[in-house]
Amino acid sequence: MAREDAVIVNALVRQALVAAQEVMGENGLNAVLRTSGLERFIGAFPPDDLNPSIQASQYARLNAAIEEFYGRGGRGMLRRIGKASFEYAVREQAALLGIAGVALKLLPERQRIKFILNSMVGALKKSNAQVEAWVDDSGVRVAYLESTCAICQGRTSETPVCHLYVGSIGEAVRWATGREHEIIETQCIAKGDPHCRFEVGDARDA
Ligand SMILES: [Zn+2]
């Protein structure tokens, strides 16, 4: 895989670290920062700006380290961190996400899902013009795709590995629709696919 090692900006790294600390606690986060070579962030999160922060491959290593740290529980942990990341974005980065003052109540559910997924694409592109992400509205299920996914940069796996992304998209869709929807990663670059693809499944009424 000869993908270029893209750069992730401070705001997105900060979002992930705040979320990871919320979910894992300070000791848990510090342990994985050490094993993934990111100890410089221990007690020193990057500022909330769009300056370059780390390489995508380092972000991927952090994701892999969290999964290894928790073993069988790693996938669920990463989903929770993804959920907390989106919550942080709504709280602290609503302008970047383009959702400040937006009212979705009158829109049909599918429109709301497309709105929030397109907002995520827009925020990512604002943070890095090299990002290739888009929304596929042509199928029964709305899907979110990214061919520059940082979570699986340099990783190989027989099954999809972008659990943090699944958690963020799930929370984004819940925020936009008021209901839980199952998010399924049907394609993943770590498996050899050309992009990571996340489909928004049926609503699950809580
Ligand atoms: Zn991925």
Residues whose N, C-alpha, C, O or C-beta is under 5 A from the ligand:
A	BS01	ZN	C149 I151 C152 C162 I189 C196
